Amino acid sequence: MKRALILCIFFFALSGFSALAQNAKLDSTKVATTLSKLLSVCKNVDFADPKTQSLGTFYKAAPYIIYRGEKDKARRWKDFAKYNNDEEKKGVDEICLKINGGVNQDPNWKIIKYSTEKESEGTWHVLIVSYIRKGVAKQAAFAFLKIKSQFGLGDID
């Protein structure tokens, strides 16, 4: 009887760890997909799109980037950038320019590591990406937060 109870507890605990592992795998997949979409949006600007002309070059990237501004503390790290706000537009443009000057220089970039880190803003989902720029091997860390059931880029190191 004791052995059966121990086995039940073991399998129950194991199923809990399995669920956590599945969530981590699902999150890592969603983060990688978000990164891929963001890199594509920054790289492939459609200048024939009337919104590109009226809103700005990287307007499609704003929904993938977390608001980090100082003016609205309630939104900081809890909302996505709004491209119709000049300060936030500037931040989105700077991120896309940084991406285009780095990772997007190499069509064969690779994700080499995924990790999570708990901080005051929430759980950061970090992707380490390797790429080649001007013949030199480089790495960049892309850190994402989950906001409203969607991942958004919060930082690039």
Contact map, one row per residue, 1 for C-alpha under 8 A:
1111100000000000000000000000000000000000000000000000000000000000000000000000000000000000000000000000000000000000000000000000000000000000000000000000000000000
1111110000000000000000000000000000000000000000000000000000000000000000000000000000000000000000000000000000000000000000000000000000000000000000000000000000000
1111111000000000000000000000000000000000000000000000000000000000000000000000000000000000000000000000000000000000000000000000000000000000000000000000000000000
1111111100000000000000000000000000000000000000000000000000000000000000000000000000000000000000000000000000000000000000000000000000000000000000000000000000000
1111111110000000000000000000000000000000000000000000000000000000000000000000000000000000000000000000000000000000000000000000000000000000000000000000000000000
0111111111000000000000000000000000000000000000000000000000000000000000000000000000000000000000000000000000000000000000000000000000000000000000000000000000000
0011111111100000000000000000000000000000000000000000000000000000000000000000000000000000000000000000000000000000000000000000000000000000000000000000000000000
0001111111110000000000000000000000000000000000000000000000000000000000000000000000000000000000000000000000000000000000000000000000000000000000000000000000000
0000111111111000000000000000000000000000000000000000000000000000000000000000000000000000000000000000000000000000000000000000000000000000000000000000000000000
0000011111111100000000000000000000000000000000000000000000000000000000000000000000000000000000000000000000000000000000000000000000000000000000000000000000000
0000001111111110000000000000000000000000000000000000000000000000000000000000000000000000000000000000000000000000000000000000000000000000000000000000000000000
0000000111111111000000000000000000000000000000000000000000000000000000000000000000000000000000000000000000000000000000000000000000000000000000000000000000000
0000000011111111100000000000000000000000000000000000000000000000000000000000000000000000000000000000000000000000000000000000000000000000000000000000000000000
0000000001111111110000000000000000000000000000000000000000000000000000000000000000000000000000000000000000000000000000000000000000000000000000000000000000000
0000000000111111111000000000000000000000000000000000000000000000000000000000000000000000000000000000000000000000000000000000000000000000000000000000000000000
0000000000011111111100000000000000000000000000000000000000000000000000000000000000000000000000000000000000000000000000000000000000000000000000000000000000000
0000000000001111111110000000000000000000000000000000000000000000000000000000000000000000000000000000000000000000000000000000000000000000000000000000000000000
0000000000000111111111000000000000000000000000000000000000000000000000000000000000000000000000000000000000000000000000000000000000000000000000000000000000000
0000000000000011111111100000000000000000000000000000000000000000000000000000000000000000000000000000000000000000000000000000000000000000000000000000000000000
0000000000000001111111110000000000000000000000000000000000000000000000000000000000000000000000000000000000000000000000000000000000000000000000000000000000000
0000000000000000111111111000000000000000000000000000000000000000000000000000000000000000000000000000000000000000000000000000000000000000000000000000000000000
0000000000000000011111111100000000000000000000000000000000000000000000000000000000000000000000000000000000000000000000000000000000000000000000000000000000000
0000000000000000001111111110000000000000000000000000000000000000000000000000000000000000000000000000000000000000000000000000000000000000000000000000000000000
0000000000000000000111111111000000000000000000000000000000000000000000000000000000000000000000000000000000000000000000000000000000000000000000000000000000000
0000000000000000000011111111100000000000000000000000000000000000000000000000000000000000000000000000000000000000000000000000000000000000000000000000000000000
0000000000000000000001111111110000000000000000000000000000000000000000000000000000000000000000000000000000000000000000000000000000000000000000000000000000000
0000000000000000000000111111111000000000000000000000000000000000000000000000000000000000000000000000000000000000000000000000000000000000000000000000000000000
0000000000000000000000011111111100000000000000000000000000000000000000000000000000000000000000000000000000000000010000000000100000000000000000000000000000000
0000000000000000000000001111111110000000000000000000000000000000000000000000000000000000000000000000000000000000000000000000000000000000000000000000000000000
0000000000000000000000000111111111000000000000000000000000000000000000000000000000000000000000000000000000000000000000000000000000000000000000000000001000000
0000000000000000000000000011111111100000000000000000000000000000000000000000000000000000000000000000000000000000000000000000101000000000000000010000001000000
0000000000000000000000000001111111110000000000000000000000000000000000000000000000000000000000000000000000000010000000000000001000000000000000000000000000000
0000000000000000000000000000111111111000000000000000000000000000000000000000000000000000000000000000000000000000000000000000000000000000000000000000000000000
0000000000000000000000000000011111111100000000000000000000000001000000000000000000000000000000000000000000000000000000000000000000000000000000000000001100000
0000000000000000000000000000001111111110000000000000000000000000000000000000000000000000000000000000000000000000000000000000000000000000000000000000000010000
0000000000000000000000000000000111111111000000000000000000000000000000000000000000000000000000000000000000000000000000000000000000000000000000000000000000000
0000000000000000000000000000000011111111100000000000000000000000000000000000000000000000000000000000000000000000000000000000000000000000000000000000000000000
0000000000000000000000000000000001111111110000000000000000001001000000000000000000000000000000000000000000000000000000000000000000000000000000000000000000000
0000000000000000000000000000000000111111111000000000000000000000000000000000000000000000000000010011000100000000000000000000000000000000000000000000000000000
0000000000000000000000000000000000011111111100000000000000000000000000000000000000000000000000000000000000000000000000000000000000000000000000000000000000000
0000000000000000000000000000000000001111111110000000000001011000000000000000000000000000000000000000000000000000000000000000000000000000000000000000000000000
0000000000000000000000000000000000000111111110000000000001011000000000000000000000000000000000011011000000000000000000000000000000000000000000000000000000000
0000000000000000000000000000000000000011111110000000000000000000000000000000000000000000000000010001000100000000000000000000000000000000000000000000000000000
0000000000000000000000000000000000000001111111000000000000000000000000000000000000000000000000000000000000000000000000000000000000000000000000000000000000000
0000000000000000000000000000000000000000111111100001000011000000000000000000000000000000000000000000000000000000000000000000000000000000000000000000000000000
0000000000000000000000000000000000000000000111111001000000000000000000000000000000000000000000000000000000000000000000000000000000000000000000000000000000000
0000000000000000000000000000000000000000000011111101100010000000000000000000000000000000000000000000000000000000000000000000000000000000000000000000000000000
0000000000000000000000000000000000000000000001111101100000000000000000000000000000000000000000000000000000000000000000000000000000000000000000000000000000000
0000000000000000000000000000000000000000000001111111100000000000000000000000000000000000000000000000000000000000000000000000000000000000000000000000000000000
0000000000000000000000000000000000000000000000111111110000000000000000000000000000000000000000000000000000000000000000000000000000000000000000000000000000000
0000000000000000000000000000000000000000000000001111111100100000000000000000000000000000000000000000000000000000000000000000000000000000000000000000000000000
0000000000000000000000000000000000000000000011111111111111100000000000000000000000000000000000000000000000000000000000000000000000000000000000000000000000000
0000000000000000000000000000000000000000000000111111111110000000000000000000000000000000000000000000000000000000000000000000000000000000000000000000000000000
0000000000000000000000000000000000000000000000000111111100000000000000000000000000000000000000000000000000000000000000000000000000000000000000000000000000000
0000000000000000000000000000000000000000000000000011111110100000000000000000000000110000000000000000000000000000000000000000000000000000000000000000000000000
0000000000000000000000000000000000000000000000000011111111100000000000000000000000000000000000000000000000000000000000000000000000000000000000000000000000000
0000000000000000000000000000000000000000000010100001101111100000000000000000000000000000000010000000000000000000000000000000000000000000000000000000000000000
0000000000000000000000000000000000000000110010000001000111111100000000000000000000000000000110010000000000000000000000000000000000000000000000000000000000000
0000000000000000000000000000000000000000000000000011001111111100000000000000000000100000100100000000000000000000000000000000000000000000000000000000000000000
0000000000000000000000000000000000000000110000000000000001111110000000000000000000000000000000000000000000000000000000000000000000000000000000000000000000000
0000000000000000000000000000000000000100110000000000000001111111100000000000000000000000000100010000000000000000000000000000000000000000000000000000000000000
0000000000000000000000000000000000000000000000000000000001111111110000000000000111100000100100000000000000000000000000000000000000000000000000000000000000000
0000000000000000000000000000000000000000000000000000000000011111110000000000000111000000000000000000000000000000000000000000000000000000000000000000000100000
0000000000000000000000000000000001000100000000000000000000001111110000000000000110000000000000000000000000000000000000000000000000000000000000000000001110000
0000000000000000000000000000000000000000000000000000000000001111111000000000000110000000000100000000000000000000000000000000000000000000000000000000000111000
0000000000000000000000000000000000000000000000000000000000000111111100000001111110000000000000000000000000000000000000000000000000000000000000001000000111000
0000000000000000000000000000000000000000000000000000000000000000111110000011111111000001000000000000000000000000000000000000000000000000000000000000000001000
0000000000000000000000000000000000000000000000000000000000000000011111000001100000000000000000000000000000000000000000000000000000000000000000000000000001000
0000000000000000000000000000000000000000000000000000000000000000001111111001000000000011000000000000000000000000000000000000000000000000000000000000000000000
0000000000000000000000000000000000000000000000000000000000000000000111111001000000000000000000000000000000000000000000000000000000000000000000000000000000000
0000000000000000000000000000000000000000000000000000000000000000000011111000000000000000000000000000000000000000000000000000000000000000000000000000000000000
0000000000000000000000000000000000000000000000000000000000000000000011111111000000000000000000000000000000000000000000000000000000000000000000000000000000000
0000000000000000000000000000000000000000000000000000000000000000000011111111000000000000000000000000000000000000000000000000000000000000000000000000000000000
0000000000000000000000000000000000000000000000000000000000000000000000011111010000000000000000000000000000000000000000000000000000000000000000000000000000000
0000000000000000000000000000000000000000000000000000000000000000001000011111111000000000000000000000000000000000000000000000000000000000000000000000000000000
0000000000000000000000000000000000000000000000000000000000000000011111011111111000000000000000000000000000000000000000000000000000000000000000000000000000000
0000000000000000000000000000000000000000000000000000000000000000011100000011111000000000000000000000000000000000000000001000000000000000000000001000000001000
0000000000000000000000000000000000000000000000000000000000000000011000000111111100000000000000000000000000000000000000000000000000000000000000000010000000000
0000000000000000000000000000000000000000000000000000000000000000011000000011111110000000000000000000000000000000000000000000000000000000000000000010000000000
0000000000000000000000000000000000000000000000000000000000000111111000000000011111000000000000000000000000000000000000000000000000000000000000000010000100000
0000000000000000000000000000000000000000000000000000000000000111111000000000001111100001100100000000000000000000000000000000000000000000000000000000000000000
0000000000000000000000000000000000000000000000000000000000000110001000000000000111111001100000000000000000000000000000000000000000000000000000000000000000000
0000000000000000000000000000000000000000000000000000001000100100000000000000000011111101100100000000000000000000000000000000000000000000000000000000000000000
0000000000000000000000000000000000000000000000000000001000000000000000000000000001111101100000000000000000000000000000000000000000000000000000000000000000000
0000000000000000000000000000000000000000000000000000000000000000000000000000000001111111100000000000000000000000000000000000000000000000000000000000000000000
0000000000000000000000000000000000000000000000000000000000000000000000000000000000111111110000000000000000000000000000000000000000000000000000000000000000000
0000000000000000000000000000000000000000000000000000000000000000000010000000000000001111111000000000000000000000000000000000000000000000000000000000000000000
0000000000000000000000000000000000000000000000000000000000000000001010000000000011111111111100000000000000000000000000000000000000000000000000000000000000000
0000000000000000000000000000000000000000000000000000000000100100000000000000000011111111111110000000000000000000000000000000000000000000000000000000000000000
0000000000000000000000000000000000000000000000000000000000000000000000000000000000000111111111000000000000000000000000000000000000000000000000000000000000000
0000000000000000000000000000000000000000000000000000000000000000000000000000000000000011111111100000000000000000000000000000000000000000000000000000000000000
0000000000000000000000000000000000000000000000000000000001101100100000000000000010100001111111110000000000000000000000000000000000000000000000000000000000000
0000000000000000000000000000000000000000000000000000000011000000000000000000000000000000111111111000000000000000000000000000000000000000000000000000000000000
0000000000000000000000000000000000000000000000000000000000000000000000000000000000000000011111111100000000000000000000000000000000000000000000000000000000000
0000000000000000000000000000000000000000000000000000000000000000000000000000000000000000001111111110000000000000000000000000000000000000000000000000000000000
0000000000000000000000000000000000000010011000000000000001001000000000000000000000000000000111111111000000000000000000000000000000000000000000000000000000000
0000000000000000000000000000000000000000010000000000000000000000000000000000000000000000000011111111100000000000000000000000000000000000000000000000000000000
0000000000000000000000000000000000000000000000000000000000000000000000000000000000000000000001111111110000000000000000000000000000000000000000000000000000000
0000000000000000000000000000000000000010010000000000000000000000000000000000000000000000000000111111111100000000000000000000000000000000000000000000000000000
0000000000000000000000000000000000000010011000000000000000000000000000000000000000000000000000011111111110000000000000000000000000000000000000000000000000000
0000000000000000000000000000000000000000000000000000000000000000000000000000000000000000000000001111111110000000000000000000000000000000000000000000000000000
0000000000000000000000000000000000000000000000000000000000000000000000000000000000000000000000000111111111000000000000000000000000101000000000000000000000000
0000000000000000000000000000000000000000000000000000000000000000000000000000000000000000000000000011111111001000000000000000000011111000000100000000000000000
0000000000000000000000000000000000000010001000000000000000000000000000000000000000000000000000000011111111101000000000000000000000000000000000000000000000000
0000000000000000000000000000000000000000000000000000000000000000000000000000000000000000000000000001111111100000000000000000000000011000000000000000000000000
0000000000000000000000000000000000000000000000000000000000000000000000000000000000000000000000000000011111111000000000000000000000111000000000000000000000000
0000000000000000000000000000000000000000000000000000000000000000000000000000000000000000000000000000000111111000000000000000000000000000000000000000000000000
0000000000000000000000000000000000000000000000000000000000000000000000000000000000000000000000000000000001111100000000000000000000100000000000000000000000000
0000000000000000000000000000000000000000000000000000000000000000000000000000000000000000000000000000001101111110000000000000000011110000000000000000000000000
0000000000000000000000000000000000000000000000000000000000000000000000000000000000000000000000000000000000011111000000000000000011100000000000000000000000000
0000000000000000000000000000000100000000000000000000000000000000000000000000000000000000000000000000000000001111110000000000001111000000000000000000000000000
0000000000000000000000000000000000000000000000000000000000000000000000000000000000000000000000000000000000000111110000000000001111000000000000000000000000000
0000000000000000000000000000000000000000000000000000000000000000000000000000000000000000000000000000000000000011111000000000011110000000000000000000000000000
0000000000000000000000000001000000000000000000000000000000000000000000000000000000000000000000000000000000000011111100000000111100000000000000000000000000000
0000000000000000000000000000000000000000000000000000000000000000000000000000000000000000000000000000000000000000111110000000111000000000000000000000000000000
0000000000000000000000000000000000000000000000000000000000000000000000000000000000000000000000000000000000000000011111000011110000000000000000000000000000000
0000000000000000000000000000000000000000000000000000000000000000000000000000000000000000000000000000000000000000001111100011110000000000000000000000000000000
0000000000000000000000000000000000000000000000000000000000000000000000000000000000000000000000000000000000000000000111111111000000000000000000000000000000000
0000000000000000000000000000000000000000000000000000000000000000000000000000000000000000000000000000000000000000000011111111000000000000000000000000000000000
0000000000000000000000000000000000000000000000000000000000000000000000000000000000000000000000000000000000000000000001111100000000000000000000000000000000000
0000000000000000000000000000000000000000000000000000000000000000000000000000100000000000000000000000000000000000000001111110000000000000000000000000000000000
0000000000000000000000000000000000000000000000000000000000000000000000000000000000000000000000000000000000000000000001111111000000000000000000001000000000000
0000000000000000000000000000000000000000000000000000000000000000000000000000000000000000000000000000000000000000000111101111100000000000000000001100000000000
0000000000000000000000000000000000000000000000000000000000000000000000000000000000000000000000000000000000000000000111100111110000000000000000111100000000000
0000000000000000000000000001001000000000000000000000000000000000000000000000000000000000000000000000000000000000011110000011111000000000000000111000000000000
0000000000000000000000000000000000000000000000000000000000000000000000000000000000000000000000000000000000000000111110000001111100000000000011110000000000000
0000000000000000000000000000001100000000000000000000000000000000000000000000000000000000000000000000000000000011111000000000111110000000000011100000000000000
0000000000000000000000000000000000000000000000000000000000000000000000000000000000000000000000000000000000000011110000000000011111000000001111000000000000000
0000000000000000000000000000000000000000000000000000000000000000000000000000000000000000000000000000001000001111100000000000001111100000001111000000000000000
0000000000000000000000000000000000000000000000000000000000000000000000000000000000000000000000000000001000001111000000000000000111110000111100000000000000000
0000000000000000000000000000000000000000000000000000000000000000000000000000000000000000000000000000011001011100000000000000000011111000111000000000000000000
0000000000000000000000000000000000000000000000000000000000000000000000000000000000000000000000000000001011001000000000000000000001111111110000000000000000000
0000000000000000000000000000000000000000000000000000000000000000000000000000000000000000000000000000011011000000000000000000000000111111110000000000000000000
0000000000000000000000000000000000000000000000000000000000000000000000000000000000000000000000000000000000000000000000000000000000011111000000000000000000000
0000000000000000000000000000000000000000000000000000000000000000000000000000000000000000000000000000000000000000000000000000000000011111100000000000000000000
0000000000000000000000000000000000000000000000000000000000000000000000000000000000000000000000000000000000000000000000000000000000011111110000000000000000000
0000000000000000000000000000000000000000000000000000000000000000000000000000000000000000000000000000000000000000000000000000000001111011111000000000000000000
0000000000000000000000000000000000000000000000000000000000000000000000000000000000000000000000000000000000000000000000000000000001111001111100000000000000000
0000000000000000000000000000000000000000000000000000000000000000000000000000000000000000000000000000000000000000000000000000000111100000111110000000000000000
0000000000000000000000000000000000000000000000000000000000000000000000000000000000000000000000000000001000000000000000000000000111000000011111000000000000011
0000000000000000000000000000000000000000000000000000000000000000000000000000000000000000000000000000000000000000000000000000011110000000001111100000000000011
0000000000000000000000000000000000000000000000000000000000000000000000000000000000000000000000000000000000000000000000000000011110000000000111110000000011111
0000000000000000000000000000000000000000000000000000000000000000000000000000000000000000000000000000000000000000000000000001111000000000000011111000000011110
0000000000000000000000000000001000000000000000000000000000000000000000000000000000000000000000000000000000000000000000000001110000000000000001111100001111100
0000000000000000000000000000000000000000000000000000000000000000010000000000100000000000000000000000000000000000000000000111100000000000000000111110001111000
0000000000000000000000000000000000000000000000000000000000000000000000000000000000000000000000000000000000000000000000000011000000000000000000011111111100000
0000000000000000000000000000000000000000000000000000000000000000000000000000011100000000000000000000000000000000000000000000000000000000000000001111111100000
0000000000000000000000000000000000000000000000000000000000000000000000000000000000000000000000000000000000000000000000000000000000000000000000000111110000000
0000000000000000000000000000000000000000000000000000000000000000000000000000000000000000000000000000000000000000000000000000000000000000000000000111111000000
0000000000000000000000000000000000000000000000000000000000000000000000000000000000000000000000000000000000000000000000000000000000000000000000000111111100000
0000000000000000000000000000011001000000000000000000000000000001000000000000000000000000000000000000000000000000000000000000000000000000000000011110111110000
0000000000000000000000000000000001000000000000000000000000000011110000000000000100000000000000000000000000000000000000000000000000000000000000011110011111000
0000000000000000000000000000000000100000000000000000000000000001110000000000000000000000000000000000000000000000000000000000000000000000000001111000001111110
0000000000000000000000000000000000000000000000000000000000000000111100000000100000000000000000000000000000000000000000000000000000000000000001111000000111110
0000000000000000000000000000000000000000000000000000000000000000000000000000000000000000000000000000000000000000000000000000000000000000000001110000000011111
0000000000000000000000000000000000000000000000000000000000000000000000000000000000000000000000000000000000000000000000000000000000000000000111100000000011111
0000000000000000000000000000000000000000000000000000000000000000000000000000000000000000000000000000000000000000000000000000000000000000000111000000000000111
